[in-house]
Amino acid sequence: MARPFKQQRDPGATKSRPVAIDPDAVPQRLHKLLALAGLGSRRDMETLIASGRVTINGKVAEVGAGVVPSDVVRVDSRPVRLSFTPELPQVLLYHKPEGEIVSQDDPEKRASVFDKLPRVKGAKWIAIGRLDINTSGLLIFTTSGELANRFMHPRYEVEREYAVRIFGELTDEQISQLTQGIELEDGPANFDHIHAQGGEGSNHWYQVILREGRNREVRRLFEAFQLPVSRLMRVRFGPITLPSRLKRGMMMALQPKEVVSLLEWAGLEAPKGPLKQRSKREIEKAATAFTPKARNVPTAHEDARTQAATSRKRSEQPEQALEKPDRSRAPTSAKKPVVSRRVRQSSDLTPPRQQKRSDRNRGRG
């Protein structure tokens, strides 16, 4: 008996458990709750809602909509669990080495920092700021879109501190110009502070602080004076300084108390009540830095090689089918009977009666 096709259910008509409706519940902004759920920053969630991919009780949500705990929110037809009471987010510190990109979608399949992040249930990691492939140093990850927005939004002007090694040396006049501001392709830019840190030979180190995160801004400021940057390392982002024990390529998680202090610095609401009790092993494990293992992500060369091999197999299949004989249509060859190879004698050719007469004549003679 043929198996019937499975009917697809209408997401809007899916029955869910009844939720107690609180008439005194105060609606909260949908994009804010989606950001708290770790789906992205508030700005990203506004873009997501404007695209029509979010529904509230089966109806397409609008930007600025409010929801209460009894509402059913779905993103791409999948239900999303919203937390109306703030939960303690997770924060990871990573000492990024050179050669890794801060992106999840790369056509060239280069090594990404997201390949090493541990899996988190019910949320996703958000990178606070970016570092280009040739820049190393402090990189912060969090599951809170609000906390990430507090670090990255230009209106908050969070300080970023870098250690820069250049090929050459700045003059006093150039240092003054860099602090006052120079004109770049995308507008004026400047360092808040710049201090010489010494150097050897033609290489000199400088400590710089700025409050913006434009693309390659530090490098472009030095290149404006024909001084190329040979090494760039971020050592501080806001209140978080790169720990000395966090070596290159290593990662560590902030303690719950440190996360609470970070939320207070950002002006965000922290969970009320005592923190979750942890075992001694969990405390020791969280306090130590570790080297994450990269997942098995195929490179662009491997992908191209796999695709070439697959296409080659597909192109060879018709030729092989023509070369192979069709045994079902070929005539079956029967075995030939074994023929005796004995040489015939003259007696075999003489009839029996003539043989007797010849024998009599021989006896008479």
Beta strands, then each sheet from edge to edge (+ up, - down):
strand 1: 28-29
strand 2: 54-56
strand 3: 59-60
strand 4: 66-67
strand 5: 73-75
strand 6: 78-79
strand 7: 91-96
strand 8: 126-128
strand 9: 136-142
strand 10: 160-167
strand 11: 182-184
strand 12: 187-189
strand 13: 193-200
strand 14: 203-210
strand 15: 229-237
strand 16: 240-241
strand 17: 251-253
sheet 1: 1+ 4-
sheet 2: 3+ 2- 5+ 6-
sheet 3: 8+ 9- 7+ 17-
sheet 4: 8+ 9- 15- 10+ 14- 13+
sheet 5: 8+ 9- 15- 16+
sheet 6: 11+ 12-
end
